[in-house]
Amino acid sequence: MKITKRQLKRIIREEKRKLHELEEYRPPLDAEGNAPGAAEISDQLGVLHDAINVLIELMEPYELAEELEGIAFGLKEMYG
């Protein structure tokens, strides 16, 4: 089963939304023990999207989707 880039981005957005809904979710702390600000979170999500766009070119979309779903599942197991 192949998925489109749009579908993959939707899956990522849904998983990201689910992570933020978890009560136990805590963003990683910086070296000084502070949670990153909204600007840094936005920057890092941009980096993540850029990396995903590169992977879309290197992998079959369904394979990448499975990998990302596995990562999301692991996060749910750790924090959910």
Secondary structure, DSSP 8 states (H G I E B T S, - for coil): ----HHHHHHHHHHHHHHHHH-TT------TTS----HHHHHHHHHHHHHHHHHHHHHS-HHHHHHHHHHHHHHHHHHH-
